[in-house]
Amino acid sequence: MRTLALTLGATFALTACTEMASEPIVTSFNESSVGIQIQQSTFAVMTPEAEAKSIAMADAKAQEICSRGPKRRAERTSSRQVPAGEYMIATEYLYLCLN
């Protein structure tokens, strides 16, 4: 029981916040929609400011990708958590490419 308490204590001690934004990763594009993923470590969860900056970077990346096809404007429509590994959290945002 003591070992479990020490392990849990060490895990919580390692968990920290980071002020670094995560670089968005394009996961799909089909000229009608774009999927963009933002990943973060479970040991260094982003602060609200860093998360907002990451989402803004994803919005800009989606706009850039959508502008390559016939539909020029990107609009964020949904998000979901996707498996990204044992120590990673990934949120995938879906953007529709609109005229």
Stockholm file with secondary structure:
# STOCKHOLM 1.0

chainA/1-99         MRTLALTLGATFALTACTEMASEPIVTSFNESSVGIQIQQSTFAVMTPEAEAKSIAMADAKAQEICSRGPKRRAERTSSRQVPAGEYMIATEYLYLCLN
#=GR chainA/1-99 SS CHHHHHHHHHHHHHCEEECCCCCCEEEEECSSEEEEEEEEETTEEECHHHHHHHHHHHHHHHHHHHTTSSCCEEEEEEEEEECCCTTEEEEEEEEEEEC
#=GC SS_cons        CHHHHHHHHHHHHHCEEECCCCCCEEEEECSSEEEEEEEEETTEEECHHHHHHHHHHHHHHHHHHHTTSSCCEEEEEEEEEECCCTTEEEEEEEEEEEC
//
